[in-house]
Amino acid sequence: MHGSGWGHGYGPDAVTDTGRGWLMYATLGSEQTLLLRKGVPGGDNPRDDPVFSVIQGERLAYACITWPRSMVTVYDRRTKLHSSYFEYDQPSLDVFQLLLSDDYVF
């Protein structure tokens, strides 16, 4: 069960799931689930919690809240590298969704 702001990402060959302090990833048909990020849960005021994951092709994007700051990160499924692209103030922008194209994160 997820609270508001947590959610699933999915593509034709993989799924992600977020929960308080966790970002999990699995390729369909695999017997293995990978823990891509483990945050530091902070009760009612979440710290370092991954939220909003989305998959597009060989990349996966997710936002991670370290209250009140947040950061959008992209994970390359081939190279297994995480790249941070955008840091923002969560209370000001109140991001609630991510979109990922071949070239951009929205």
Buried (B, 14 or more C-beta within 10 A) or exposed (E): EEEEBBBEBEBEEBBBBBBBBBBBBBBEEEEEEBEBBEBEBBEEEBBBBBBBBBBBBBBBBBBBBBEEBBBBBBBEBEEEEBEEEBEBEBEEEEBEEBEBEEEEBE
